[in-house]
Amino acid sequence: MNRRLPPLNPLRAFEAAARLGSLTRAAQEMGVSQVAVSRQVRTLEHYLGVELFRRSHRAIELTRAGRELRDGATSAFDAIAASVRRVSRRGRQDVLSIQSYTTFSQRWLIPRLPDFHRKFPGIEIRLTSSTAPVDFASGQLDAAIRSGLQVSPDLEADRLATIELLPVCVPALVREVPLRRPRDLRHCTLLYSLVRERDWAEWLAANGCSGLTPAQEIRLESSALAYEAALRGLGVAMGIRVLVDRDLQAGALVAPFPRAHPLKDAYYLVRPKARSPSIALQRFRTWLARELAAESPT
């Protein structure tokens, strides 16, 4: 069936003026001039061949034809608006762009993202990894997970977890080389992460072993590679507790010296202070803090 419809822009202008009872208010709602609204209404009247308004110096009054058309047009536009809202809600995803370190993403965040998506199915996480300084100026990022002692004053920072160090290795290595005291590490291969080279020195100093010389050293580009090497039995890696807890619980790795050494720095979720957090970011922040708090040692 062919629908005989009038030009829609004139019809929209008429409906707004008729509903609001004013050309001026209709113009404000539509973001155009009063003259433009008046011209559109005239166009519709010419198309229909009827007068829709009686005009006086300061007011407009609907004619009988105008009232009939107003009721139908308003009902139709309300129905269209409701349909658009339903479709828009059904298809919308709140997109949240998060940047993190590769190791934190691989070993902590990604394994837990299914839980976040189950709880918040309408939020899409776009995750990138980098060790470079965070660039919020481009507007491409909502928040980032970073570690450090101090946070820039123009950033809002939520402290997520203290960085606690403890050596980790496969159980077979402990059976091969008994590790009863920290000094026994001199018989082992130590796995170093080039992005956290000071971690071994910090832990050894805290355990009275400054200057310890291991049997061998292997230096790897990232902590993720150091953990993978440890899982393959290549040596002892310096673990960050929050990143190795799952492997420790599963028995894939063991901590020969289970007392962790806390550093002064921590992991933070950072975002620009000048930008109000979206509802999606607020939910992610709350979920992240709860998950990390639940896993923190008591």
PyMOL commands that set and color helices and strands:
alter all, ss='L'
color gray80, all
select helices_A, chain A and resi 8-20+23-30+34-48+64-91+102-119+171-176+182-187+194-196+198-206+223-231+241-250+279-295
alter helices_A, ss='H'
color red, helices_A
select strands_A, chain A and resi 53-55+60-62+94-100+123-129+143-148+155-168+189-193+216-220+236-240+261-272
alter strands_A, ss='S'
color yellow, strands_A
deselect
rebuild
show_as cartoon
